[in-house]
Amino acid sequence: MTQLKTGLTRLVLIPSDGGRFEVSVNGKQIYSKLQSGRFPEYSEIEKYLK
């Protein structure tokens, strides 16, 4: 988050259940913990934020 603080205009956290952790950028899902079985590395998310 500290790397993005100047470019980030909105962050929404949506509570869920069942071990779900999904990341979407501009309405498009870019990562799913349910599909991968693990939390993402920052580099996997970073490439979509530029």
KOLLUM-12966 format. One record per residue: x, y, z of N, C-alpha, C, O in turn; residue in one letter. Coordinates in steps of 0.2 Angstrom, whole numbers, padded with zeros to 4 digits, always signed. Atoms other than C-alpha are relative to their C-alpha. Example, Ala and Ser with C-alpha at 12.3 -4.5 7.8 and 13.67 -1.06 7.14 Angstrom:
2
+0004-0006+0000+0062-0022+0039+0004+0006+0000+0009+0005+0003A/-0004-0006-0001+0068-0005+0036-0004+0005+0003-0001+0011+0004S/
% end
This chain:
50
+0004-0006+0000+0000+0000+0000+0004+0006+0000+0002+0011-0003M/-0004-0006-0001+0014+0012+0004+0003+0002-0007+0004+0008-0009T/-0002-0001+0006+0020+0010-0014-0005+0004-0005-0004+0007-0009Q/+0006-0003+0004+0003+0015-0021-0004+0006+0003-0008+0008-0001L/+0004-0005-0004-0003+0028-0009-0001+0007-0004-0006+0010-0003K/+0001-0006+0004+0000+0042-0022-0005-0001-0006-0008+0004-0009T/+0004+0002+0005-0009+0033-0036-0007-0003+0001-0011-0004-0004G/+0006+0004-0002-0023+0024-0027-0005+0005+0002-0004+0009+0006L/+0005-0005-0001-0039+0034-0028-0006-0004+0004-0010+0000+0007T/+0006+0004-0003-0051+0020-0021+0002-0007+0002+0005-0010-0003R/-0001+0007-0002-0050+0004-0011-0006-0002+0003-0008+0001+0008L/+0007+0003-0003-0065-0007-0007+0002-0007+0002+0004-0011-0001V/-0001+0006-0003-0064-0021+0005-0007-0003+0001-0011+0000+0004L/+0007+0003+0000-0079-0033+0003+0000-0006+0005+0004-0011+0003I/-0001+0005-0004-0081-0045+0018-0003-0007-0004-0008-0006-0008P/+0002+0006+0003-0083-0063+0013+0001-0006+0005+0003-0005+0010S/-0001+0006-0004-0082-0081+0019+0003-0006-0004+0004-0005-0010D/-0003+0006+0004-0075-0098+0015+0007+0000-0002+0009-0003-0007G/-0007+0000+0003-0057-0093+0013+0001+0004-0006+0006+0004-0009G/+0000-0004+0006-0061-0081-0001+0005+0006+0001+0004+0009+0006R/-0004-0006+0000-0048-0068-0005+0001+0001-0008+0005-0002-0011F/+0000-0002+0008-0050-0060-0023+0002+0007-0001+0000+0011+0003E/-0002-0007+0001-0042-0045-0030-0003+0002-0007-0002-0002-0012V/+0003-0003+0006-0051-0035-0044+0003+0007-0001+0004+0011+0004S/-0003-0006+0002-0044-0020-0053-0005+0003-0006-0006-0001-0011V/+0005-0003+0005-0057-0009-0063-0005-0005-0002-0007-0005-0007N/+0005+0004+0001-0070-0022-0061+0002-0007-0003-0002-0011-0004G/-0003+0006+0003-0059-0036-0068+0004-0004+0006+0008-0002+0008K/-0003+0005-0005-0054-0051-0056+0007-0002-0003+0007-0004-0008Q/-0007+0002+0002-0035-0053-0057+0003-0005+0004+0008-0008+0002I/-0003+0005-0004-0032-0065-0043-0006-0003+0004-0010+0001+0007Y/+0005+0004-0005-0042-0078-0033+0004-0005+0004+0007-0010+0001S/-0003+0005-0004-0035-0087-0018-0004-0007+0000-0001-0012+0001K/+0004+0006+0000-0049-0100-0020+0003-0004-0006+0003-0010-0006L/-0002+0003+0006-0042-0104-0037+0007-0003+0001+0009-0008-0002Q/-0008+0002+0000-0023-0104-0033+0001-0003+0006+0006-0007+0007S/-0002+0003-0006-0024-0110-0015+0005+0004+0004+0007+0001+0009G/-0005-0004-0004-0013-0096-0008-0001+0007-0001-0005+0009-0006R/+0001-0007+0001-0012-0078-0006+0005+0003-0005+0010-0001-0006F/-0004-0002+0005-0004-0068-0020+0006+0004+0002+0007+0006+0008P/-0006-0004-0002+0014-0061-0020-0002+0007-0003-0006+0008-0008E/+0001-0007+0002+0014-0042-0022+0002+0001-0008-0002+0004-0011Y/-0001+0000+0008+0022-0044-0040-0005-0002-0004-0006+0000-0010S/+0006+0003+0004+0007-0054-0046-0005+0006-0001-0009+0005-0005E/+0005-0005+0000-0004-0039-0042+0003+0007-0003-0001+0010-0006I/-0003-0007+0002+0008-0024-0045-0001+0001-0008-0002+0006-0010E/+0000-0001+0007+0008-0027-0064-0006+0002-0003-0006+0005-0008K/+0006-0003+0002-0010-0023-0065-0002+0007+0002-0007+0010+0000Y/+0002-0006-0003-0009-0007-0056+0004+0006-0003+0003+0012-0001L/-0003-0005+0003+0002+0002-0068-0003+0003-0006-0001+0007-0010K/
% end
